[in-house]
Amino acid sequence: QVQLVESGGGLVQPGGSLRLSCAISGFTFSNYDTSWYRQAPGKERELVAAMTSDGTRLNYADSVKGRFTITRDNARNTVYLQMNSLKPEDTAVYYCKAVNLYSPTYWGQGTQVTVSS
């Protein structure tokens, strides 16, 4: 059974940090590109950060460059999003995604991140 389970979200003050985790099971994680998306109320889902399966190519939204870092641990089947210097506009539900040219695209259920004083 395919599962992507995000965790690590919560309430944090502006300027704070959070690390999101996405634990993946049910398929060969190392063959998939992984990414983080977010969706704020009333807005479309947007790409935050992406990493190829071999970790050689990274892509970040301009709004998070220099503040967020995507990493993956193939041995643990987990992808992470380290978020520093958080701003109120980072408030959203964050989703992880795994994609492969030859297989369906998989999404997690999302984890809420709220940045507020």
Helices and strands as residue ranges (DSSP letters): E 3-7, E 10-12, E 18-25, G 29-31, E 33-39, E 46-51, E 58-60, E 68-73, E 78-83, G 88-90, E 92-99, E 106-107, E 111-115
